Amino acid sequence: MSDHRPDPRTIIDRAIADFAPVAIYVGFSGGNGSRPLVKWCMDNVPGCEPVHFNTGIGIEAGRQWVRDTCKAFGWNLHEIHAPKDSYQ
């Protein structure tokens, strides 16, 4: 039995064709898995930009790492801040 799944490029191309987005963002949490995903998207998805959702409860060093990484690669980071004391 073959387990044939489309590759990420095919999935993204299909989603763009089906939904015609006006903007494409990739979430950049700063966790171990997000940096490779963001790099892949930035290299392979035209017009894609990273977004970081700053809930205010994470570790500042992690948020700064996201900012520094985006700056080093020349990526336009969108950092969305939760309203103060609104996390709960």
C-alpha positions in Angstrom: 0.0 0.0 0.0 1.5 3.4 -1.0 1.2 6.4 1.2 1.5 9.1 -1.5 1.1 12.6 -0.1 1.6 15.8 -2.0 4.8 17.8 -1.2 4.6 21.1 0.6 5.1 23.1 -2.6 2.1 21.4 -4.2 -0.1 22.0 -1.1 0.8 25.7 -1.0 0.3 26.2 -4.7 -3.1 24.5 -4.5 -4.1 26.7 -1.5 -3.0 29.9 -3.3 -4.9 28.9 -6.5 -8.0 27.9 -4.5 -8.2 30.8 -2.1 -6.3 33.7 -3.8 -5.0 35.2 -0.6 -4.2 38.9 -0.5 -1.3 38.2 1.9 0.6 35.1 3.1 2.1 34.8 6.6 4.0 32.1 8.3 3.9 31.8 12.1 7.3 32.3 13.8 7.0 31.2 17.4 10.7 30.9 18.1 10.4 27.2 19.0 12.6 24.5 17.5 10.3 23.7 14.6 9.3 27.2 13.6 12.7 28.5 12.3 13.1 25.8 9.6 9.5 26.2 8.5 9.8 29.9 8.3 13.1 29.6 6.3 11.5 27.2 3.9 8.4 29.4 3.4 10.5 32.5 2.9 12.6 30.7 0.3 9.7 29.0 -1.5 6.5 31.1 -1.1 6.7 34.4 -3.0 5.4 37.3 -0.9 5.4 35.3 2.4 6.2 37.2 5.6 6.8 36.0 9.1 4.4 36.8 12.0 5.0 36.4 15.7 2.1 36.5 18.1 3.4 38.1 21.3 1.0 37.0 24.0 3.1 38.8 26.7 3.6 35.7 28.8 6.6 34.1 26.9 10.2 34.6 27.5 11.6 37.9 26.2 14.8 36.2 25.0 12.7 34.0 22.7 10.9 37.0 21.3 14.2 38.8 20.8 15.7 35.7 19.0 12.7 35.8 16.6 13.4 39.5 16.0 17.1 39.1 15.6 16.7 36.1 13.2 14.3 38.1 11.0 16.7 41.0 10.9 19.6 38.8 10.1 17.8 37.3 7.1 16.2 40.7 6.0 12.7 39.4 6.7 9.9 41.9 7.5 8.6 40.6 10.8 5.1 41.3 11.9 4.9 41.2 15.7 1.3 41.2 16.9 0.9 42.1 20.6 -2.0 40.9 22.7 -3.8 43.7 24.7 -2.1 44.2 28.1 -3.4 41.7 30.7 -5.6 40.0 28.2 -4.0 36.5 27.8 -6.4 34.8 30.2 
